[in-house]
Amino acid sequence: MRSLSWRSSLSPLAFACLLAACRADEPTAPAASFSRSNAALAAEVRQLAAGRGITPLSAPPPVRPALVRLGQALAFDKLLSGNRDISCMSCHLPRFATGDGLSLSIGQGGTGLGPDRTHPAGAFIARNAPAAFNLHAIRPLFWDGRVFEDPGGTMHTPAGAKLTPAMAAVFEFGTLSAQPLFPLLSRAEMRGDGGNELAALADDQETEIWAAIMRRLGAIPEYRVMFERAYPGQRFEAMTMAHASNAIAGFLVSSLAFNDSPWDRFLGGNDRALTDVQLAGARNFMSARCSVCHNGPAFTDNQFHNVAVAQLGPGAGDGPGGHDDFGRMRVTGLATDRYAFRTTPLRNVELTGPWGHDGAFTDLRAFVDHYSESALKLQGYDVNQLAANLRAMLQPTADAILATRDPLLDGVVFTPQQVDEVTEFLRALTDPRARNLAPVTPGHVPSGLPIDRP
């Protein structure tokens, strides 16, 4: 195998597809004794980071407590689902770092939680549940970015004009305020195929579905009080699902922002916050242009790239039989965007496995290593790392994926030591507080329905 130096071996996209999903148990290695000879390396890493705009992550502005309490209740309340059996947080469990520990999520009709969740028909959601950390710093949302703002500041969503200017005026957190509206519409995720009044509505009746959920909420006096406290001076009768979605966004922003990782402490001037291996990995990461895509405070360029991840699962309705997932192309219609998915923000990434838009990798180091000779890795993808019920769902799309793979991945080869070092650097991006998210779960929800507590 040809080996490149750390300066040339990792492409600008080598980590563009460290697309998060849900967990790792190993604690971040404690800072080892810092070599005096590494003082120059520390200075070099800081300079490289500054050049990429990789600065400490600012905390979001404070969110009024009444809005956070409302959003927390709504996020955990199964009342928002068609059959009252799944909540937003059922697939974004605190115990699994706001994911579910599955390569592909299991939505409506499933039983159990986290990796133990199953579906009687073997049904899966087409994609991995993305982590909900630091969403105040993320612009396009969902793996394909179907909720986004254009350069002129206009918001685009799958609802089009049905997301009215009056609804948009409620939003306090940009695209994140709109994001919770859409899992509610999905039959596979939350609405269901039958047995409830939400499922009885047609898929193109978004306004009616949202209004029906608000009627459910309005029938509970505690929710009416909570809404009116969260939005002082407004009566519940004048509110729409935009107010509920905005509240969920406020809860996520307030409760899941973490900016005190070893990396942040290093940027703050503590040379000993990183181990020698993590420092070497940071230099590899910055110098080898990984940071062209993973840049900024959240380590994402908020763009979309095809980095040759194997396609598995039921698909999103694309290709022969509908078992493929064309990613960003589903939004833009551009063939050049086929198999491109959002660059994952890397903070807390060690906690958020399996990794990839479809959870194709169950080990973080293996995912990093994937980008060395990625064409060969894709063609030789080992399904044995997957849960047994997914192994037969690998799609025969390797050649098609490679046809639009980003050319910057061509010829990328790096050594096992480089893989080890960069993987250790990624562990330095974990805020210790993100390891225990139990406090974000409420004691109860106003509907009285059970809360998922794995």
Buried (B, 14 or more C-beta within 10 A) or exposed (E): EEEBEBEBBBBBBBBBBBBBBBBBEEEBBEBEEBEEEBEEBBEBBBEBBEEBEBEBBEBBEEBBEBBBBBBBBBBBBBBBBBBBBBBBBBBBBBBBBBBBBBBBBBBBBBEEBBBEBEBEEEBBBBBBBBBBBBBBBBBBBBBBBBBBBEEEEEBBBBBEEBBEEEBBEBBBBBBBBBBBBBBBBBBBBBBBEEEBEBBBBEEEBBBBBBEBBBEBBBEBEBBBBBBBBBBEEEEBEEBBBBBBBBBBBBBBBBBBBBBBBBBBBBBEEBBBBBBBBBBBBBBBBBBBBBBBBBBBBBBBBBBBBBBBBBBBBBBBEBBEEEBBBBBBBBBBEEEEBBBBBBBBBBBBBBBBBBBBBBBBBBBBBBBBBBBBBBBEBBBEBEBEBBBEBBEEBBBEBBEBBBEBBBEBBEEBBBBEBBBBBBBBBBBBBBBEBBBEBEEBBBEEBBBEBEBBEB
